[in-house]
Amino acid sequence: MNILIKSAHIINPDSPYNGKVMDVLIENGIIKSIKSKITPNKNVKVIEGKNLHLSSGWLDMQVSFCDPGFEHKEDLNSGIKSAIAGGFSGVAVVSSTNPPIHSKGDVQYIKNKTANSIVDVYPIGAISYRQEGNDLSEMFDMQQAGAIAFSDDKKSINDAGLLMRALLYAQNFGSLIITHCDEKSISQDGKMNEGITSTQLGLKGIPALAEELMVARNIYLAEYTNAPIHLANISTQKSVGLIKQAKANGLKVTASINAYNIALDDSVLMDFDSNYKLNPPLRTKSDIAALLKGIADGTIDAITSDHRPQDIESKNVEFDYALNGMIGLETCFGLINSNKGNISLETIIETLTTKPRKILNIQQPKIAESEPANITLFDPEATWTFEKKNIQSKSSNTPFIGTKFKGRIIGVINKKLVHLNP
């Protein structure tokens, strides 16, 4: 399908057209022409809108598609539909499947099953065998099969020696270690952020210290090994400060946060809604302010949806027994854009496009003539209400049904394929 995008505001720092309003003609999946005005012919589908914006395709560094093993919650096909609805042309899928992604066969399963999708799906392999935290997985074999990075997902690597060896080993073939920071001996079986709200509700709290101690330890390990490390799911003020100092010291440290951690604080848990039970937990307003400042000054590199489908049996139970997580792909941009404060739209788009690809060493799409079209179309000012019919996931564990968001996704173009949202 040939596409003509009319009068689009282009946001792409690598493009000579960045910041300009242009017409973009795409033929056979290639950007054929970018001009101030292009007259369409009969064989072209025209896309236009009052406040149409265009960027390189968005990439989510952290999604769970539950396949294989938990397909009743999500599978690769339904997960891809959720990604498209959220404006993402690429996703990195975490290793928490059953079995975990810990061999080249597991990586090949995901690569083969998603090869023809409009969404580029990048498997993240487990650091440890079966995510058990004892022995290194077959990291090199997985990397050769297509694993983009290595992580035990939300299972923090408590064995410092194991993580040190993983950092050293991954350097041999130019790969990346991603870690979740949680000192389990401190967080133990906590249910929410430790603070005033947890005391009022009588729920066991998760101290910010549990994250911050592990952030500090992992930074020390990165310094000792001179290896790159990515710290995922950052949620506290002191964690941001530790990462900022590590970057100032020249360490190869990058960090990401989840969209819900800049939009919600722990006070929303007063009604015991298990859809707000998350890992990391919702923190305080001062933590949110620190995260936003970290995005603005570059301490925080990327924002993820942390898309975590859970079936109704895992959420419609007493709060203590509910599993962590919410679906987030469909609402990710709306949640960020509605809660970004004074942060510029350009900065937000960087956290969804160029920066995550740089971290994962993925080729950057460019909005330029003769380049393959990998594009997200959106209107950052349009408001819309998230309803159950908007959910493309197999699961519906979200507290946002009925919520009004600012920022609507218009469509995704990638690999000669086009999807326009209704």
Long-range contacts (C-beta under 8 A, 24 or more apart in sequence): 1-45, 1-418, 2-26, 2-27, 2-28, 2-43, 2-44, 2-45, 3-44, 3-45, 3-46, 3-47, 3-373, 3-413, 3-418, 4-38, 4-40, 4-44, 4-45, 4-46, 4-47, 5-47, 5-48, 5-52, 5-54, 5-375, 5-377, 6-38, 6-46, 6-47, 6-48, 6-52, 7-48, 7-52, 8-52, 8-53, 8-54, 8-377, 9-51, 9-52, 9-53, 9-54, 10-53, 10-54, 10-55, 10-367, 11-53, 11-54, 11-55, 11-345, 11-346, 11-349, 12-54, 12-55, 12-56, 12-353, 12-366, 12-367, 13-346, 13-350, 13-354, 14-56, 14-354, 14-364, 14-366, 14-367, 14-368, 15-366, 15-367, 15-368, 16-368, 17-367, 17-368, 18-367, 24-54, 24-367, 24-375, 26-373, 26-375, 26-413, 28-416, 29-372, 29-373, 29-415, 29-416, 29-417, 30-370, 30-371, 30-372, 30-373, 31-367, 31-368, 31-369, 31-370, 31-371, 31-372, 31-373, 32-369, 33-369, 34-367, 34-368, 34-369, 45-418, 47-377, 47-410, 47-411, 47-420, 49-379, 49-410, 50-379, 51-379, 51-380, 51-381, 51-382, 52-377, 52-379, 52-410, 53-345, 53-377, 53-378, 53-379, 53-380, 54-367, 54-375, 54-376, 54-377, 55-349, 55-352, 55-353, 55-367, 55-375, 55-376, 55-378, 56-353, 56-354, 56-364, 56-365, 56-366, 56-367, 56-374, 56-375, 56-376, 57-88, 57-89, 57-90, 57-120, 57-353, 57-365, 57-374, 57-375, 57-376, 57-412, 57-413, 57-414, 58-86, 58-87, 58-88, 58-89, 58-90, 58-333, 58-352, 58-353, 58-376, 59-88, 59-89, 59-90, 59-91, 59-92, 59-120, 59-352, 59-353, 59-356, 59-357, 59-360, 59-362, 60-86, 60-88, 60-90, 60-91, 60-92, 60-304, 60-305, 60-307, 60-329, 60-332, 60-352, 60-356, 61-92, 61-232, 61-256, 61-302, 61-304, 61-356, 61-359, 61-360, 62-92, 62-94, 62-232, 62-233, 62-256, 62-258, 62-304, 62-305, 62-306, 62-307, 63-91, 63-92, 63-93, 63-94, 63-304, 63-305, 63-306, 63-307, 63-329, 64-93, 64-94, 64-96, 64-153, 64-307, 64-308, 64-309, 64-325, 65-91, 65-93, 65-121, 66-97, 66-309, 67-97, 67-110, 67-113, 68-97, 68-98, 68-99, 68-109, 69-97, 69-98, 69-99, 70-97, 70-98, 72-311, 72-394, 73-309, 73-310, 73-311, 73-314, 73-394, 73-395, 74-309, 74-393, 74-394, 74-395, 75-394, 76-110, 76-113, 76-114, 76-121, 78-392, 78-393, 78-394, 79-307, 79-309, 79-329, 79-393, 80-114, 80-117, 80-118, 80-119, 80-121, 81-392, 81-393, 82-307, 82-327, 82-329, 82-330, 82-391, 82-392, 82-393, 83-119, 83-329, 84-118, 84-119, 84-392, 84-412, 84-419, 84-421, 85-329, 85-330, 85-390, 85-392, 85-409, 85-421, 86-305, 86-329, 86-330, 86-331, 86-332, 86-333, 86-409, 87-332, 87-333, 87-376, 87-377, 87-378, 87-409, 87-412, 88-119, 88-329, 88-332, 88-376, 88-412, 89-118, 89-119, 89-120, 89-374, 89-375, 89-376, 89-412, 89-413, 89-414, 90-119, 90-120, 90-121, 90-122, 90-357, 90-362, 90-374, 90-414, 91-119, 91-120, 91-121, 91-122, 91-329, 92-122, 92-123, 92-124, 92-148, 92-149, 92-356, 92-360, 93-121, 93-122, 93-123, 93-124, 94-124, 94-151, 94-153, 95-123, 95-124, 95-125, 95-126, 95-131, 95-150, 95-151, 95-152, 95-153, 96-131, 96-153, 96-154, 96-155, 99-130, 100-126, 100-130, 100-131, 101-125, 101-126, 101-142, 101-147, 102-126, 102-128, 102-129, 102-130, 102-131, 102-137, 102-138, 102-142, 103-137, 103-138, 103-141, 103-142, 104-138, 104-141, 104-142, 104-144, 104-145, 105-145, 106-142, 107-142, 107-145, 107-146, 107-147, 108-145, 108-146, 111-145, 111-146, 117-415, 118-412, 118-414, 118-415, 118-417, 118-418, 118-419, 119-412, 119-414, 120-414, 120-415, 122-146, 122-148, 122-360, 122-362, 123-147, 123-148, 124-148, 124-149, 124-150, 124-151, 124-153, 124-178, 125-149, 125-150, 125-151, 126-150, 126-151, 126-152, 126-153, 127-151, 127-152, 127-157, 127-162, 127-163, 127-166, 127-177, 128-152, 128-157, 128-162, 128-166, 131-155, 133-157, 133-158, 133-159, 133-162, 134-159, 134-162, 135-162, 136-162, 136-165, 136-166, 136-169, 139-166, 139-169, 139-170, 139-173, 139-175, 140-169, 140-172, 140-173, 143-173, 143-175, 147-175, 148-176, 148-360, 148-361, 148-362, 149-175, 149-176, 149-177, 149-178, 149-230, 149-360, 150-175, 150-176, 150-177, 150-178, 151-177, 151-178, 151-179, 151-180, 151-232, 152-179, 152-180, 153-180, 154-180, 154-182, 154-233, 154-279, 154-324, 155-180, 156-180, 156-181, 156-182, 156-183, 156-184, 156-214, 158-183, 158-184, 158-185, 160-217, 160-221, 163-218, 163-221, 164-221, 164-224, 164-225, 167-221, 167-222, 167-225, 167-227, 167-229, 168-225, 168-227, 170-227, 171-225, 171-227, 174-361, 176-228, 176-229, 176-230, 176-359, 176-360, 176-361, 177-227, 177-228, 177-229, 177-230, 178-229, 178-230, 178-232, 179-214, 179-218, 179-229, 179-230, 179-231, 179-232, 180-232, 180-233, 181-211, 181-212, 181-214, 181-215, 181-218, 181-231, 181-233, 181-234, 181-239, 182-210, 182-211, 182-214, 182-279, 182-280, 183-209, 183-210, 183-211, 183-213, 183-214, 184-210, 186-210, 186-213, 190-281, 191-277, 191-281, 191-319, 191-320, 192-266, 192-269, 192-277, 192-281, 192-282, 193-266, 193-281, 193-282, 193-283, 193-284, 195-266, 195-284, 197-266, 197-267, 197-269, 197-270, 198-266, 200-270, 201-269, 201-270, 201-272, 203-269, 203-319, 203-320, 206-280, 206-281, 208-235, 208-236, 208-237, 208-238, 208-239, 208-283, 208-287, 211-235, 211-236, 211-239, 211-280, 212-236, 212-238, 212-239, 212-242, 215-239, 215-242, 215-243, 216-242, 219-243, 219-246, 219-251, 219-253, 222-246, 222-251, 222-252, 222-253, 223-249, 223-251, 226-252, 227-252, 228-252, 228-253, 228-254, 229-253, 229-254, 230-254, 230-255, 230-256, 230-359, 231-255, 231-256, 232-256, 232-304, 233-257, 233-258, 233-279, 233-280, 233-306, 234-280, 234-291, 234-294, 234-300, 235-261, 235-280, 235-281, 235-283, 235-287, 235-291, 236-283, 236-287, 236-290, 237-286, 237-287, 237-289, 237-290, 240-290, 240-291, 240-293, 240-294, 240-299, 240-300, 241-290, 243-294, 243-299, 243-300, 244-294, 244-297, 244-299, 247-299, 254-301, 254-302, 254-359, 255-294, 255-299, 255-300, 255-301, 255-302, 256-300, 256-301, 256-302, 256-303, 256-304, 256-356, 256-359, 257-291, 257-294, 257-295, 257-300, 257-302, 257-303, 257-304, 258-303, 258-304, 258-305, 258-306, 258-328, 259-303, 259-304, 259-305, 259-306, 259-328, 259-331, 259-332, 259-335, 259-336, 260-306, 260-326, 260-328, 260-335, 261-287, 261-288, 261-291, 262-288, 262-291, 262-292, 262-295, 262-303, 262-336, 262-339, 262-340, 263-288, 263-335, 263-336, 263-338, 263-339, 268-399, 272-319, 273-399, 274-315, 274-316, 274-317, 274-319, 274-322, 275-315, 275-326, 275-397, 275-398, 275-399, 276-326, 276-399, 277-319, 277-322, 277-323, 277-324, 277-325, 278-306, 278-324, 278-325, 278-326, 279-324, 279-325, 292-340, 292-341, 292-343, 295-340, 295-343, 295-347, 295-348, 295-351, 296-342, 296-343, 296-347, 300-351, 301-351, 301-355, 301-356, 301-359, 302-351, 302-352, 302-355, 302-356, 302-359, 303-332, 303-336, 303-348, 303-351, 303-352, 304-332, 305-329, 305-331, 305-332, 307-332, 307-393, 308-397, 309-393, 309-394, 309-395, 309-397, 310-395, 310-397, 311-395, 312-395, 312-396, 312-397, 314-397, 315-397, 325-397, 326-397, 326-398, 326-399, 327-391, 327-393, 327-395, 327-396, 327-397, 327-398, 328-398, 329-392, 329-393, 330-386, 330-390, 330-391, 330-392, 330-393, 331-386, 331-398, 331-400, 331-403, 331-405, 333-378, 333-407, 333-409, 334-384, 334-386, 334-405, 334-406, 334-407, 334-408, 335-400, 335-405, 336-407, 337-380, 337-405, 337-406, 337-407, 338-405, 338-406, 338-407, 345-380, 372-415, 373-413, 373-414, 374-413, 374-414, 374-415, 375-412, 375-413, 375-414, 376-409, 376-411, 376-412, 377-409, 377-410, 377-411, 377-412, 377-413, 377-420, 378-407, 378-408, 378-409, 378-410, 379-407, 379-408, 379-410, 380-406, 380-407, 381-406, 381-407, 382-406, 382-407, 382-408, 383-408, 384-408
